[in-house]
Amino acid sequence: MTRNVISARGIVEGRASGPALVSGEAISFLGDVDIRSGTVVGDLPSVKGKSLAGTVLVMPYTRGSAGAWRFLYQLFKHGHAPAAIICGTLPDPSVVQGAILAGVPIACDPSAPLDGLRDGQRITVEVEGERAEIRIE
């Protein structure tokens, strides 16, 4: 089994593992996700109909709004939050707030492209302060 370790910028501290869910589009927790099931319901071709529950959600950037934090937190309360989030760029502050409340680690700005990543690959995200490590098996 091959393991790649990629450094990234840490945003929300924590450690989590899970299967990758790779989105080619930004996801808004307000509107694109059913908070009761964790299923992507928005018009996002790469992930529509898939569940965020327990995954390491990988996306190019986040689409936030003033209420995004509530929806991410509600996903957590309903047991359907992602285990961790990896973004290509700095996430929206409301998404960060929700992740803090839900205990979902966030890493962004990976030092290497994640282009070859596929759904289901096992990923561990470990964030300590401003440092993050993304381990891909």
Secondary structure, 3 states (H helix, E strand, C coil): CCCEEEEEEEEECEEEEEEEEECCCCECCCCCECCCCCEECCCCCCCCCCECCCCEEEECCECCCCCHHHHHHHHHHCCCCCCEEEECCCCCHHHHHHHHHHCCCEEECCCCCCCCCCCCCEEEEEEECCEEEEEEC
